[in-house]
Amino acid sequence: MNIFPNKPKYQENHFVQEIFRHEKYTSLSQQEKEIFLDRLVNLNIKEARRKPFDLFFPSHSFKDLLIDKKVLDLGCSIGGTTIQMGEDWKVKEFQGIDVSEESIAIGNRFASNFSSDTVYGFSCSYAEKMSFADESFDAIVSDDTIEHVRSVKETLLECKRILKKDGVAYIVFPSFKLPFGGAHIGSVTKTPFLEWFFSPKTINGAYQEIVAKWGDDLNWYKPRKESEGDWAVVKGGIGVNGTTYKKFLSTANDVGFKEISFERIPLLLISNTASKYPIVKFMSSMLKPLLSIDFFKDYLSHRLVFVLKK
Ligand SMILES: C[S@@+](CC[C@H](N)C(=O)[O-])C[C@H]1O[C@@H](n2cnc3c(N)ncnc32)[C@H](O)[C@@H]1O
């Protein structure tokens, strides 16, 4: 593949899970680590306040819908966004699950020192197999996680199982065909549109070749064992599964959600660039009518945004 690989730079707030293997983290004392981790969660909360999940659902008011409810954040990472949503929406109980043990430990540590009327709990689990009882949640939110799970079908089956009758899942993720970032390798290749021409498997192969050539200074960035195989491996162990609008819709239908709707959020609409430059926001909103046509949904959506009702 004709790409020009770039070694990624260390960015503490972008590559949360990779940090734990970076010497900038591993060389810290226990006390320094704790200060560092609290700072990370606070950064996460700040970022979530600046660009809240609500922006993806302009026709829903979560403050009205989820007040006093029990909600799950599927793929919560270190929990900063969960806490921002919980505080903002005044939910009764917010659980978060994530496959990363380190992230979950950080979330729990932070939440135990955080005073709030909302009960927070974070647990380490695959979205495909959660330990919650049937019909235990009023709602599920999930931001930028569905593209990573190994099985979208098993994940949605689990979501349906743990939602109460008429419970709703609010799901946001980038299509694999998103021109800038669907395969999550932009920081390495600096080459957009690869996802339009190559399968996840091919891109994974190319990525593996690139990182194999990196020296030990980028050891922290290389994939973890459990992520290897026929699954695109990027950013130190999070794979992408190649989900597109059509694939997700047909899976949600197979799983048997009663109502499935799609929010049209055009490219760049919810981005730092759009909040900085009104012209970008205006041009982005001009794309919205095109998102009524299924063909464009993958290419021109900033994120695929679904509401699934049980
Ligand atoms: C891009 S992060 C999104 C984090 C957070 N929702 C946000 O928007 O900031 C994706 C998260 O999904 C988690 N993840 C990936 N595959 C998963 C799986 N099968 N089950 C649970 N969590 C998973 C990763 O560990 C990671 O924390």
Ligand as a Chemical Component Dictionary entry (heavy atoms), coordinates in Angstrom:
data_LIG
# 
_chem_comp.id                   LIG 
_chem_comp.type                 NON-POLYMER 
_chem_comp.pdbx_formal_charge   0 
_chem_comp.three_letter_code    LIG 
# 
loop_
_chem_comp_atom.comp_id 
_chem_comp_atom.atom_id 
_chem_comp_atom.alt_atom_id 
_chem_comp_atom.type_symbol 
_chem_comp_atom.charge 
_chem_comp_atom.model_Cartn_x 
_chem_comp_atom.model_Cartn_y 
_chem_comp_atom.model_Cartn_z 
_chem_comp_atom.pdbx_ordinal 
LIG C1  C1  C 0  -12.669 5.519  21.548 1  
LIG S1  S1  S 1  -12.949 4.962  23.177 2  
LIG C2  C2  C 0  -14.409 5.858  23.591 3  
LIG C3  C3  C 0  -14.480 6.199  25.026 4  
LIG C4  C4  C 0  -15.618 7.110  25.477 5  
LIG N1  N1  N 0  -16.911 6.534  25.199 6  
LIG C5  C5  C 0  -15.503 8.456  24.830 7  
LIG O1  O1  O 0  -16.278 8.790  23.950 8  
LIG O2  O2  O -1 -14.588 9.193  25.226 9  
LIG C6  C6  C 0  -13.554 3.321  22.903 10 
LIG C7  C7  C 0  -13.629 2.516  24.183 11 
LIG O3  O3  O 0  -14.253 1.263  23.886 12 
LIG C8  C8  C 0  -13.637 0.262  24.663 13 
LIG N2  N2  N 0  -13.923 -1.029 24.027 14 
LIG C9  C9  C 0  -13.460 -1.514 22.863 15 
LIG N3  N3  N 0  -13.972 -2.719 22.608 16 
LIG C10 C10 C 0  -14.806 -3.006 23.650 17 
LIG C11 C11 C 0  -15.626 -4.112 23.979 18 
LIG N4  N4  N 0  -15.716 -5.165 23.181 19 
LIG N5  N5  N 0  -16.340 -4.070 25.121 20 
LIG C12 C12 C 0  -16.258 -2.998 25.942 21 
LIG N6  N6  N 0  -15.499 -1.921 25.688 22 
LIG C13 C13 C 0  -14.774 -1.923 24.563 23 
LIG C14 C14 C 0  -12.162 0.656  24.643 24 
LIG O4  O4  O 0  -11.466 0.062  25.704 25 
LIG C15 C15 C 0  -12.264 2.177  24.743 26 
LIG O5  O5  O 0  -12.192 2.640  26.056 27 
# 
loop_
_chem_comp_bond.comp_id 
_chem_comp_bond.atom_id_1 
_chem_comp_bond.atom_id_2 
_chem_comp_bond.value_order 
_chem_comp_bond.pdbx_ordinal 
LIG C1  S1  SING 1  
LIG S1  C2  SING 2  
LIG S1  C6  SING 3  
LIG C2  C3  SING 4  
LIG C3  C4  SING 5  
LIG C4  N1  SING 6  
LIG C4  C5  SING 7  
LIG C5  O1  DOUB 8  
LIG C5  O2  SING 9  
LIG C6  C7  SING 10 
LIG C7  O3  SING 11 
LIG C7  C15 SING 12 
LIG O3  C8  SING 13 
LIG C8  N2  SING 14 
LIG C8  C14 SING 15 
LIG N2  C9  SING 16 
LIG N2  C13 SING 17 
LIG C9  N3  DOUB 18 
LIG N3  C10 SING 19 
LIG C10 C11 SING 20 
LIG C10 C13 DOUB 21 
LIG C11 N4  SING 22 
LIG C11 N5  DOUB 23 
LIG N5  C12 SING 24 
LIG C12 N6  DOUB 25 
LIG N6  C13 SING 26 
LIG C14 O4  SING 27 
LIG C14 C15 SING 28 
LIG C15 O5  SING 29 
# 
